[in-house]
């Protein structure tokens, strides 16, 4: 009985500690947005930032995330796209770690989440970022205000 109680307590603490370290998925990935509901950007372009995590839970030094989605032609290779901030610090998406988010229940709705590197950080107090195409054309401007710990900012 004594050992069973110890094992149960260990399992409980392990489960609780594991839950705290998982990163929440962005809200934008939970649904497939119709092309008519695509966030604003340069007319005739279909790649957009749909969510930003400027203030990750825990240590948020250089762990910010950007969710990028194509709304046409299933473009999933964003390696030549890049993001600038207000200080002209550049994140080349092809040089960042990434994860593909595939929502099969919603049809062809695939996003790529890029994790910022040690180049710069997004400001928790608010910032503006700019998405550029491979041919250096500004596609989208995204601004956000004060961010909460671990909360994704969904771009509308």
N, C-alpha and C positions, 0 to 999 in steps of 0.2 A: 504494500500500500504506500509506504514511504517513497519508494523508488518511482512508482507510478505518478505520484504527486510532483516529484522533482522533474520527471520527463514532461509532464503536462505544462509545468511552469516554464521550462526551457522552450518548448514549442510556442507557447504564448508570447514570450519575449522575443523570440526569433521572428515570429510573424509580425509583431508590432514594429520591430526595428526595420524589417524589410519594407514595410508599407511606407515608412517615412522617407526612404531613399529613392523611391520611384518618381520619375518625372511625369507630370500629367501631360496627356496628349492635348494638342491645341483643339479648341472648340471648332475651328474651321474644318478640321478633318472629319468631324462627326456627320457631316452632310455633304452632298454633292451639289454645288451651287450651279444653277443654270447660267448660261452665258449672258443672259439679260440681267443677272444679278451680280455680275463680275464687278469687283471694285474699280473705281475710276482710274483712268490712265490714258495713255496716248491712244487716240482712235486708230483702229486698224491693227492693234497689237493685242495679244491674248495671253501673255504671261503676266502674272501679278503676285505680289506679296499678299497673302490672305490672312496671315497672323504673325505676331512678333512676341517673343518672350524676352522682354528687356530686363527683367528682375527675377532670375531663376531662384528657386528655393535653396537655402543653404549658401554655400560659397558661390557667389555670382560673378566672380572675376573671370571674364572671358568665356562664360558659358551661355551667353545669350543665343537665342535661336530665331531663325527666320523660316517661315513656311512659304514655299513658292509653289504655284500651281499654274498649269496651262489650261486654258479654257477652250482650246480648239486644237485639233490635229494630234492630240495625245503627246505633245512635246514633253519629254521627261529628262532630257539632257540639258541642264542649265549651266554646264561647266564654263561656258564662255560669257555668261552674264556676270554682273558685279553690282555691288551696293556701295554707295558713298554715304557718309554722314555729313552733318553741318560743318565739320572741320576738314572735309575732303579726305578723310581716312577711307581707304578702299578695302573691301572684302571681295576677293575673287572667289566666286562660288566653287569653281573647279579645284580650289586649293583647300577647301574646308571639309571637315567630316560631315557626313550626311546620313539620313535614314529615309527610305521611301515608305510613304504611308499609302496603303492601298485599301480602299473601301469598296470591296467587291459587291456588297449589298446595294450600293448606290450606282451601280453601273461603272462606266469608265471615269472614275473620279480618283485621280492619283496626285498626290502632292509629294514634294521633297522637303524635308526639314534639314536646314544647314545649321551647324553649330559654330559660332564665331571662334576665331583663333586668338592668338595673343597679340593681334595688331592693335585692337582698340576695344572699348566697351561702349555699350549703349547707356545712356543716362537713365537712372531710375526716376529722376525728377521730370522727365519728358525729353523728347528728342525728335528729330526729323531725319528720315533716311530716304535715299533715292535709288530706285532700281534702274539699271542701264542695260541695254541690249548689247550683243557682241560687237555691233558696229557703233558703239558709243552714243546711242540715242537714248535720251531720258524717257523711260516708259511710265514711271509711276513715282509719286511723292507720297510718303506716309508720315504723318505726324501723330504723336500720342502725348498725353499728359502724364502726371504722376502715376507710376505703376506699382501694383501691389506684389508682394513676395509670392512667386510661383504662379502668377496669373497671366495667362495669354491675352494679348490685345488683338481682338479680331478686327480686321480691316473691312469696312463696309463701303 
